[in-house]
Amino acid sequence: MMAETAKRNYRSKEERIAEIEQKIETHKANIAVLEGKKAAILNPAPRRKRVGVGTVLKAAKESGMTPEEIANKLGIKL
């Protein structure tokens, strides 16, 4: 019996180049995502300050409200 050898199917240069180009594009997209994460780390967004009761009352007084008006708005009887 003669052993039949399978003929190897070679891809063309264009097919191999197209596959490599596709891999390059995939890696470029991944690099762009990582660059964005790096930029976010280097330039963090400023932390937001919690608004306290004192700040709200101070702003109300600066807007011209009297303590009685503030209490009225809050439903507090003085």
Buried (B, 14 or more C-beta within 10 A) or exposed (E): EEEEEEEEEEEEEEEEEEEEEEEEEEEEEEEEEEEEEEEEEEEEEEEEEEEEEEEEBEEBEEEEBEEEEBEEEEEEEE
